[in-house]
């Protein structure tokens, strides 16, 4: 049975081989027709580069008749500029298959692939090359690339315009000092440079950091805010960088993703960065420079990509000089420096802020209350050592404690209603400079004089200034703020 099976297989195999031989013989008969049917241009040379066969499309493709090409070498055709460079010449030199682009007489781009054919002894017998005109494809590719660049450019511009059109609902200002701050924020928002916000406590550094984030190309990403002074030193590293499971006693069994990784693709605000321990400052610097973090208890670098905004109410440059803050980290975080003025330096912002916080808390508590002109005058006159945060707290307190619908001076804290710019200790040695103090005192005098005498003529007479000057100062310190 096995013998019969073998014989059957042999007969089947012999029959198959006979069919292959017949097919090969038939293939040889139709070789020319097959070659002519190839859509790409074909050129065959011998091992020395002499052209022995070209397809019928050769003349149309390269602008030379078939009979003028056959028998000549590819070196001659290259020299005449029929094609440049000759890929067949390179195949003969390298003895390997090569694909490259060349130019023809009409400066068209031709993609050519040439393959060497060797005999049984390993001698180069023929080189077969196929050519395809890719001029139109290259033109379309260049046009497509140009359109892509235009779309990218327009997308960037549209995004920039969209971010510029974002209403600054959270940042309220009218003063020139704050306009300069906001102008800087608009200009640097879309640049990934590190920003350092400096200013007294309560001036709104966190709010400005959020404004920077919302106006940046990272606005769709997370905004992570960490107060370096509010977290115990022994926990700060694990909060910032995260930790692996079992990194220390009491650690979450699943480990923890650090805030720096949570800020990936968005913005990280390090508030009160001056309070960051020196032991962590070096690790933070490395993370900023190398764009990766290593969790507590871990060894694997984790890529991070965030925009860093730092904030401090301390003189960070002085801290760096005194060795309390690393100089190299200071230079790294202080790429764009924005000083946020105190509320005392932006007196024209007080009335708009009063209106903003009144509306905000009235809506929160379902109230309909307003400040009287005299109460507003007291608020404007006050020096606000706690800045915008203190103003917000005072307004909220007044709204929830006042029995009537109109908040009067007596509904305000005593230190505000009895404040005197001449004797207040806060004004004795002003950090913000003499000009700010003089303007503050001048405003207090003008308001007091106008309240007492009632007209700009009387104010001018008693203050020994001209009536036009009195008029301008009354408008500056009273009317403009009342109308705000």
C-alpha positions as CSV (number, residue, x, y, z in Angstrom):
1,X,0.0,0.0,0.0
2,X,2.8,2.4,0.8
3,X,4.6,1.5,-2.4
4,X,1.5,2.2,-4.4
5,X,1.1,5.5,-2.7
6,X,4.7,6.5,-3.5
7,X,4.2,5.6,-7.2
8,X,1.1,7.7,-7.3
9,X,2.9,10.7,-5.8
10,X,5.8,10.4,-8.2
11,X,3.4,10.3,-11.2
12,X,1.6,13.4,-9.8
13,X,4.9,15.2,-9.2
14,X,6.2,14.4,-12.7
15,X,3.0,15.6,-14.2
16,X,3.3,18.9,-12.3
17,X,6.9,19.4,-13.5
18,X,5.8,18.7,-17.0
19,X,3.2,21.4,-16.7
20,X,5.8,23.9,-15.3
21,X,8.1,23.1,-18.2
22,X,5.3,23.7,-20.7
23,X,4.4,26.9,-18.9
24,X,8.0,28.1,-19.0
25,X,8.3,27.3,-22.7
26,X,5.0,29.2,-23.3
27,X,6.3,32.1,-21.1
28,X,9.4,32.4,-23.3
29,X,7.2,32.6,-26.4
30,X,5.2,35.5,-24.9
31,X,8.2,37.2,-23.1
32,X,8.1,40.2,-25.4
33,X,4.4,40.7,-25.0
34,X,4.8,40.5,-21.2
35,X,7.6,43.1,-21.2
36,X,5.6,45.4,-23.5
37,X,2.6,45.2,-21.2
38,X,4.4,46.6,-18.2
39,X,3.1,50.0,-17.4
40,X,6.3,51.3,-16.0
41,X,9.3,52.0,-18.3
42,X,11.7,49.2,-18.6
43,X,15.4,49.2,-19.5
44,X,17.7,46.1,-19.5
45,X,21.5,46.4,-19.9
46,X,24.2,43.8,-19.9
47,X,26.8,43.5,-17.2
48,X,28.9,46.3,-18.8
49,X,26.0,48.8,-19.1
50,X,25.2,48.3,-22.8
51,X,21.4,48.7,-23.4
52,X,20.0,45.5,-24.8
53,X,16.3,46.0,-24.3
54,X,13.8,48.9,-23.6
55,X,10.1,49.0,-23.4
56,X,7.9,50.6,-26.2
57,X,7.3,53.6,-23.8
58,X,11.0,54.4,-23.6
59,X,11.0,57.0,-26.4
60,X,7.9,58.7,-24.9
61,X,9.5,58.5,-21.4
62,X,13.0,59.7,-22.2
63,X,12.7,61.4,-25.6
64,X,15.0,59.1,-27.5
65,X,14.1,56.4,-30.1
66,X,14.4,52.8,-29.1
67,X,16.9,52.0,-32.0
68,X,19.1,54.9,-30.8
69,X,19.2,53.6,-27.3
70,X,19.9,49.9,-27.9
71,X,23.6,49.1,-28.3
72,X,24.7,52.2,-26.5
73,X,25.9,52.3,-22.9
74,X,24.1,53.9,-20.0
75,X,27.2,56.0,-19.4
76,X,26.8,57.6,-22.8
77,X,23.1,58.2,-22.3
78,X,23.9,59.8,-18.9
79,X,26.5,62.1,-20.4
80,X,23.9,63.2,-23.0
81,X,21.5,64.0,-20.3
82,X,18.9,61.4,-21.2
83,X,18.8,60.6,-17.5
84,X,20.9,61.8,-14.7
85,X,22.4,60.1,-12.7
86,X,22.4,56.6,-14.1
87,X,21.1,54.1,-11.6
88,X,22.3,51.2,-13.7
89,X,25.9,52.5,-13.6
90,X,25.7,52.5,-9.8
91,X,24.3,49.0,-9.7
92,X,27.2,47.8,-11.9
93,X,29.6,49.5,-9.4
94,X,28.0,48.3,-6.2
95,X,26.6,44.9,-7.4
96,X,23.3,45.5,-5.4
97,X,19.7,46.6,-6.0
98,X,19.3,50.4,-5.8
99,X,16.3,52.7,-5.8
100,X,16.8,56.4,-6.4
101,X,15.4,59.4,-8.2
102,X,16.8,60.9,-11.3
103,X,16.1,63.8,-13.7
104,X,15.4,63.5,-17.5
105,X,15.9,66.0,-20.3
106,X,12.6,67.7,-19.4
107,X,13.6,68.0,-15.7
108,X,11.0,65.6,-14.6
109,X,11.4,63.5,-11.4
110,X,11.9,59.8,-12.2
111,X,11.8,57.1,-9.6
112,X,14.0,54.2,-10.7
113,X,14.7,50.8,-9.2
114,X,17.5,48.7,-10.8
115,X,18.2,45.1,-9.9
116,X,21.4,43.1,-10.8
117,X,21.1,39.6,-12.4
118,X,24.0,37.2,-11.9
119,X,24.9,33.9,-13.6
120,X,25.6,30.6,-11.8
121,X,29.3,31.7,-11.4
122,X,28.2,35.0,-9.7
123,X,29.1,37.1,-12.6
124,X,26.9,40.1,-13.4
125,X,25.0,39.4,-16.6
126,X,22.2,41.9,-16.7
127,X,20.7,44.9,-14.9
128,X,17.0,45.4,-15.1
129,X,15.6,48.8,-14.2
130,X,12.0,50.1,-13.9
131,X,11.2,53.8,-14.0
132,X,8.1,55.8,-13.0
133,X,7.4,59.4,-13.5
134,X,6.7,60.9,-10.0
135,X,6.9,64.6,-11.1
136,X,3.1,65.1,-10.6
137,X,3.2,63.2,-7.3
138,X,6.0,65.3,-6.0
139,X,4.3,68.5,-7.1
140,X,1.1,67.4,-5.3
141,X,3.2,66.4,-2.2
142,X,4.8,69.8,-2.1
143,X,1.5,71.5,-2.5
144,X,0.0,69.3,0.2
145,X,2.9,70.1,2.6
146,X,2.4,73.8,1.8
147,X,-1.3,73.5,2.6
148,X,-0.4,71.6,5.8
149,X,1.9,74.4,6.9
150,X,-0.8,77.0,6.1
151,X,-3.4,75.1,8.1
152,X,-1.0,74.7,11.0
153,X,-0.2,78.5,10.9
154,X,-3.9,79.4,10.7
155,X,-4.7,77.0,13.5
156,X,-2.1,78.5,15.7
157,X,-3.4,82.0,14.9
158,X,-7.0,81.1,15.5
159,X,-6.1,79.5,18.8
160,X,-4.2,82.6,19.8
161,X,-7.2,84.9,18.8
162,X,-9.5,82.5,20.6
163,X,-7.5,82.8,23.8
164,X,-7.1,86.5,23.5
165,X,-10.9,86.8,23.2
166,X,-11.4,84.9,26.5
167,X,-13.1,87.4,28.8
168,X,-11.1,88.0,32.0
169,X,-13.9,87.2,34.3
170,X,-11.7,86.2,37.2
171,X,-9.3,89.1,37.0
172,X,-10.9,92.4,37.8
173,X,-8.8,95.6,37.2
174,X,-9.0,99.2,36.0
175,X,-5.6,100.5,37.2
176,X,-2.6,101.2,34.9
177,X,-0.4,99.0,37.2
178,X,-2.6,95.9,36.6
179,X,-3.0,96.7,32.9
180,X,0.8,96.3,32.6
181,X,0.6,92.9,34.4
182,X,-2.2,91.7,32.2
183,X,-0.4,92.9,29.1
184,X,2.6,90.7,30.1
185,X,0.4,87.8,30.7
186,X,-1.2,88.1,27.3
187,X,2.2,88.2,25.6
188,X,3.8,85.2,27.4
189,X,0.7,83.0,27.9
190,X,1.3,81.0,24.7
191,X,5.1,80.6,25.3
192,X,6.1,77.7,27.5
193,X,8.7,79.7,29.4
194,X,8.7,79.4,33.2
195,X,7.0,82.3,35.0
196,X,7.7,83.7,38.4
197,X,4.9,85.7,40.1
198,X,6.0,87.9,42.9
199,X,3.9,90.0,45.2
200,X,2.4,90.3,48.7
201,X,0.1,87.7,50.1
202,X,-3.5,88.1,48.8
203,X,-2.7,90.1,45.7
204,X,-4.1,87.3,43.5
205,X,-1.1,85.4,42.2
206,X,-3.0,82.1,42.0
207,X,-5.8,83.8,40.0
208,X,-3.2,85.2,37.6
209,X,-1.6,81.8,37.3
210,X,-5.0,80.4,36.3
211,X,-5.4,83.2,33.8
212,X,-2.0,82.3,32.3
213,X,-3.1,78.7,32.0
214,X,-6.4,79.5,30.4
215,X,-4.8,81.7,27.8
216,X,-2.0,79.1,26.9
217,X,-2.0,76.3,24.4
218,X,-2.2,74.0,27.5
219,X,-5.6,75.3,28.5
220,X,-7.2,71.9,27.8
221,X,-4.8,70.2,30.1
222,X,-4.9,70.1,33.9
223,X,-4.1,73.1,36.2
224,X,-2.4,71.7,39.4
225,X,-1.8,74.1,42.3
226,X,0.4,73.1,45.3
227,X,1.2,75.4,48.2
228,X,4.8,74.4,49.3
229,X,4.2,76.1,52.7
230,X,1.0,74.2,53.5
231,X,2.4,70.7,53.2
232,X,4.7,69.2,55.9
233,X,8.3,68.8,54.7
234,X,8.3,65.1,55.2
235,X,5.3,64.7,52.9
236,X,6.2,67.3,50.3
237,X,8.5,65.1,48.3
238,X,6.0,62.3,47.9
239,X,3.2,64.8,47.1
240,X,5.3,66.4,44.3
241,X,7.0,63.3,42.8
242,X,4.7,60.5,44.0
243,X,5.8,57.2,45.4
244,X,5.9,53.5,44.6
245,X,3.8,51.0,46.6
246,X,5.4,50.1,49.8
247,X,7.9,52.9,49.6
248,X,7.5,53.7,53.3
249,X,5.4,52.8,56.3
250,X,1.8,54.0,55.8
251,X,2.2,54.3,52.1
252,X,-0.8,53.5,49.9
253,X,-0.5,49.9,48.7
254,X,-1.2,51.1,45.1
255,X,1.5,53.8,45.2
256,X,0.7,57.4,44.3
257,X,1.0,59.5,41.2
258,X,2.8,62.8,42.1
259,X,1.4,66.2,41.4
260,X,4.1,66.8,38.8
261,X,2.9,63.9,36.8
262,X,-0.8,64.9,37.3
263,X,0.1,68.2,35.7
264,X,1.3,66.4,32.6
265,X,0.1,68.3,29.5
266,X,-1.0,71.2,31.6
267,X,0.3,73.7,34.1
268,X,1.9,73.3,37.5
269,X,1.8,76.1,40.0
270,X,4.3,76.0,42.9
271,X,2.9,78.6,45.3
272,X,5.2,79.9,48.0
273,X,8.1,78.2,46.3
274,X,10.5,80.0,48.7
275,X,9.4,77.5,51.4
276,X,10.5,74.5,49.4
277,X,13.2,72.7,51.4
278,X,16.7,72.9,50.0
279,X,16.9,69.1,49.9
280,X,14.0,69.1,47.4
281,X,15.1,72.1,45.4
282,X,17.9,70.0,43.6
283,X,15.4,67.3,42.7
284,X,12.9,69.9,41.4
285,X,15.7,71.5,39.3
286,X,16.5,68.1,37.7
287,X,12.9,67.4,36.9
288,X,12.5,70.8,35.3
289,X,15.7,70.4,33.2
290,X,15.4,66.8,32.2
291,X,11.6,66.6,32.0
292,X,11.2,63.4,34.1
293,X,10.7,62.5,37.7
294,X,11.5,59.4,39.8
295,X,9.0,58.5,42.5
296,X,10.0,58.0,46.1
297,X,11.1,54.4,46.4
298,X,11.4,54.0,42.6
299,X,14.2,53.9,40.0
300,X,12.4,54.3,36.7
301,X,12.3,57.8,35.2
302,X,8.7,59.0,34.4
303,X,8.4,61.5,31.6
304,X,6.6,64.8,32.6
305,X,5.5,67.7,30.4
306,X,4.1,70.7,32.1
307,X,4.4,74.5,32.1
308,X,5.9,75.7,35.4
309,X,4.5,78.8,37.2
310,X,6.1,79.7,40.5
311,X,4.8,82.2,43.0
312,X,6.3,83.8,46.1
313,X,5.7,86.7,48.5
314,X,9.3,86.5,49.6
315,X,12.3,88.3,47.9
316,X,13.5,85.2,46.1
317,X,16.6,87.0,44.7
318,X,17.6,87.9,48.2
319,X,16.9,84.4,49.4
320,X,19.2,83.1,46.6
321,X,22.0,85.5,47.7
322,X,21.6,84.4,51.3
323,X,21.8,80.7,50.4
324,X,18.2,80.0,51.4
325,X,17.2,79.2,47.8
326,X,19.4,77.6,45.2
327,X,20.7,80.1,42.7
328,X,20.5,77.7,39.8
329,X,16.8,76.9,40.6
330,X,16.1,80.6,40.9
331,X,17.5,81.3,37.5
332,X,15.5,78.4,36.1
333,X,12.1,79.5,37.5
334,X,12.7,83.2,36.9
335,X,12.6,83.2,33.1
336,X,9.6,85.6,33.0
337,X,9.3,87.7,36.1
338,X,5.9,89.3,36.8
339,X,5.5,91.6,39.9
340,X,1.9,91.8,41.0
341,X,1.2,95.2,42.6
342,X,-0.4,95.5,46.1
343,X,-4.0,96.8,46.3
344,X,-2.7,100.0,47.8
345,X,-0.8,100.6,44.5
346,X,-3.9,100.0,42.4
347,X,-6.5,102.2,44.2
348,X,-8.5,102.5,41.0
349,X,-9.2,98.7,41.1
350,X,-11.0,98.9,44.5
351,X,-14.4,100.1,43.3
352,X,-14.5,97.5,40.4
353,X,-13.5,94.8,42.9
354,X,-16.2,95.9,45.4
355,X,-18.8,95.5,42.7
356,X,-17.4,92.2,41.6
357,X,-17.3,90.7,45.1
358,X,-20.7,92.2,46.0
359,X,-22.4,90.5,43.0
360,X,-20.5,87.2,43.6
361,X,-21.5,86.9,47.3
362,X,-25.0,88.2,46.8
363,X,-25.6,85.5,44.3
364,X,-24.0,82.9,46.5
365,X,-26.2,83.7,49.5
366,X,-29.3,84.8,47.6
367,X,-29.1,88.4,48.7
368,X,-29.8,91.8,47.1
369,X,-27.5,94.2,49.0
370,X,-25.3,97.1,48.0
371,X,-22.7,99.3,49.6
372,X,-23.6,102.9,50.2
373,X,-21.3,105.7,48.8
374,X,-20.0,106.4,52.2
375,X,-19.2,102.8,52.9
376,X,-17.4,102.6,49.5
377,X,-15.4,105.7,50.5
378,X,-14.2,104.0,53.6
379,X,-13.2,101.0,51.6
380,X,-11.3,103.1,49.1
381,X,-9.5,105.1,51.8
382,X,-8.3,102.0,53.6
383,X,-4.7,100.7,52.9
384,X,-5.6,97.0,52.6
385,X,-2.5,95.3,54.0
386,X,-4.2,91.9,53.2
387,X,-4.8,93.0,49.6
388,X,-7.5,91.6,47.4
389,X,-8.1,88.6,49.7
390,X,-8.8,90.9,52.7
391,X,-11.1,93.0,50.6
392,X,-13.0,89.9,49.5
393,X,-13.3,88.7,53.1
394,X,-14.6,92.2,54.3
395,X,-17.2,92.3,51.6
396,X,-18.5,88.8,52.3
397,X,-18.6,89.5,56.1
398,X,-20.5,92.8,55.5
399,X,-23.1,91.1,53.3
400,X,-23.9,88.3,55.7
401,X,-23.9,90.5,58.9
402,X,-25.7,93.6,57.6
403,X,-29.4,93.6,58.5
404,X,-30.5,96.1,55.9
405,X,-30.3,96.1,52.1
406,X,-27.7,98.9,52.1
407,X,-24.3,98.4,53.8
408,X,-23.3,101.5,55.7
409,X,-19.8,102.5,57.3
410,X,-21.0,101.2,60.7
411,X,-21.4,97.7,59.1
412,X,-17.6,97.6,58.3
413,X,-14.8,96.6,60.7
414,X,-13.6,99.5,62.9
415,X,-10.1,99.5,61.6
416,X,-11.4,100.4,58.2
417,X,-13.8,103.2,59.3
418,X,-11.2,104.8,61.6
419,X,-8.3,104.4,59.2
420,X,-6.2,107.6,58.7
421,X,-3.6,107.6,56.0
422,X,-1.5,110.2,57.9
423,X,-1.1,108.1,61.1
424,X,-1.5,104.5,59.9
425,X,1.6,102.5,60.7
426,X,1.3,100.7,57.4
427,X,2.0,103.9,55.6
428,X,4.8,105.0,57.8
429,X,7.5,103.1,55.9
430,X,5.9,102.1,52.5
431,X,7.4,99.1,50.7
432,X,5.9,100.2,47.5
433,X,7.7,103.6,47.3
434,X,7.2,107.3,48.2
435,X,5.1,108.1,45.1
436,X,2.5,105.6,46.0
437,X,2.3,106.9,49.6
438,X,2.1,110.5,48.4
439,X,-0.8,109.6,46.1
440,X,-2.5,107.7,48.8
441,X,-2.2,110.7,51.2
442,X,-3.3,113.1,48.5
443,X,-6.4,111.0,47.8
444,X,-7.3,111.0,51.4
445,X,-6.9,114.8,51.7
446,X,-8.9,115.5,48.6
447,X,-11.8,113.2,49.7
448,X,-11.8,114.7,53.2
449,X,-11.7,118.3,51.8
450,X,-14.5,117.6,49.2
451,X,-16.6,116.0,51.8
452,X,-16.2,119.0,54.1
453,X,-16.5,121.9,51.6
454,X,-18.7,120.3,48.9
455,X,-17.4,122.2,45.8
456,X,-14.1,122.3,43.9
457,X,-13.9,126.0,44.3
458,X,-13.9,125.7,48.1
459,X,-11.5,122.8,48.0
460,X,-9.1,124.9,45.9
461,X,-9.4,127.8,48.3
462,X,-8.7,125.9,51.5
463,X,-6.0,123.7,50.0
464,X,-4.4,126.7,48.3
465,X,-4.5,125.1,44.8
466,X,-6.1,126.3,41.5
467,X,-9.7,125.4,40.9
468,X,-8.8,123.4,37.7
469,X,-6.3,121.4,39.7
470,X,-8.9,120.8,42.4
471,X,-11.4,119.7,39.7
472,X,-9.0,117.2,38.2
473,X,-8.1,115.7,41.5
474,X,-11.8,115.4,42.6
475,X,-12.5,113.6,39.4
476,X,-9.5,111.3,39.9
477,X,-10.0,110.4,43.5
478,X,-13.8,110.6,43.9
479,X,-15.9,110.8,40.7
480,X,-14.0,108.3,38.6
481,X,-14.2,105.7,41.4
482,X,-17.8,106.4,42.2
483,X,-18.7,105.9,38.5
484,X,-16.7,102.7,38.3
